Amino acid sequence: MLKLISILILTLQAVTPRLQTEFWAEPIPFFHENVQEQYLAPVSKYGAGHRGVDFHLAPNEAISAPATGTLAFSGKVVNRNVVTLRTATHLASFEPACTEFEVGEQIVAGEPFAFHCPAGSDYEYHCENCVHFSVRDENGYLSPIQLIEPLLPSVLKA
């Protein structure tokens, strides 16, 4: 019986994806305090949800690269500008955002690489002066909060 349990555990470890141990930098100072809307996973692949987080950022303010990577995309998607950074394991997108870097350029973690730029006149913001930050990997979207440096521990006060 012990051999069977050991084989089962080893098999599960082999097929289960490893937990992400890399932590990313905040794209803006005081990121956690500026989050306006949290990630909400959809029930199904095409279901409703909020596939990212929205954070408050005034127009033309800088966005820093949360991780080292390559600029994968910069351009208009429907009615807003999108900037996407490809890291070793993820794609991180910001919208509405613009950049002066060229696609293919290397970006270093913490380096200002984009800025909040106006969306088209027909774009409906779901929060005032905010940027949408999404992250995806080969399995789909996940909360960027999972990758940002962990929050400080809670402190209980009497």
SULKA-V463958 format. One record per residue. N is the residue number from 1. D_FIRST is the distance of its C-alpha to the first C-alpha in whole Angstrom. Layout:
# SULKA-V463958
n=(N & N)
d_first=(D_FIRST & D_FIRST)
This chain:
# SULKA-V463958
n=(1 & 2 & 3 & 4 & 5 & 6 & 7 & 8 & 9 & 10 & 11 & 12 & 13 & 14 & 15 & 16 & 17 & 18 & 19 & 20 & 21 & 22 & 23 & 24 & 25 & 26 & 27 & 28 & 29 & 30 & 31 & 32 & 33 & 34 & 35 & 36 & 37 & 38 & 39 & 40 & 41 & 42 & 43 & 44 & 45 & 46 & 47 & 48 & 49 & 50 & 51 & 52 & 53 & 54 & 55 & 56 & 57 & 58 & 59 & 60 & 61 & 62 & 63 & 64 & 65 & 66 & 67 & 68 & 69 & 70 & 71 & 72 & 73 & 74 & 75 & 76 & 77 & 78 & 79 & 80 & 81 & 82 & 83 & 84 & 85 & 86 & 87 & 88 & 89 & 90 & 91 & 92 & 93 & 94 & 95 & 96 & 97 & 98 & 99 & 100 & 101 & 102 & 103 & 104 & 105 & 106 & 107 & 108 & 109 & 110 & 111 & 112 & 113 & 114 & 115 & 116 & 117 & 118 & 119 & 120 & 121 & 122 & 123 & 124 & 125 & 126 & 127 & 128 & 129 & 130 & 131 & 132 & 133 & 134 & 135 & 136 & 137 & 138 & 139 & 140 & 141 & 142 & 143 & 144 & 145 & 146 & 147 & 148 & 149 & 150 & 151 & 152 & 153 & 154 & 155 & 156 & 157 & 158)
d_first=(0 & 4 & 5 & 5 & 6 & 9 & 10 & 11 & 12 & 14 & 15 & 17 & 19 & 20 & 21 & 22 & 26 & 27 & 29 & 32 & 33 & 37 & 39 & 43 & 46 & 48 & 50 & 53 & 54 & 52 & 50 & 48 & 51 & 53 & 50 & 52 & 49 & 45 & 43 & 42 & 39 & 40 & 38 & 38 & 39 & 42 & 43 & 45 & 44 & 45 & 44 & 45 & 47 & 50 & 52 & 56 & 58 & 62 & 63 & 63 & 61 & 59 & 55 & 53 & 50 & 47 & 46 & 47 & 47 & 50 & 52 & 51 & 53 & 56 & 58 & 59 & 56 & 58 & 60 & 59 & 58 & 55 & 54 & 50 & 49 & 46 & 44 & 41 & 38 & 40 & 44 & 46 & 49 & 51 & 54 & 57 & 57 & 59 & 59 & 62 & 59 & 59 & 56 & 54 & 55 & 53 & 52 & 51 & 49 & 51 & 54 & 56 & 56 & 57 & 59 & 59 & 62 & 63 & 62 & 64 & 66 & 64 & 61 & 60 & 58 & 56 & 57 & 60 & 60 & 56 & 54 & 51 & 48 & 45 & 42 & 40 & 38 & 36 & 34 & 37 & 39 & 38 & 40 & 42 & 41 & 37 & 39 & 42 & 42 & 40 & 42 & 43 & 41 & 43 & 45 & 45 & 49 & 50)
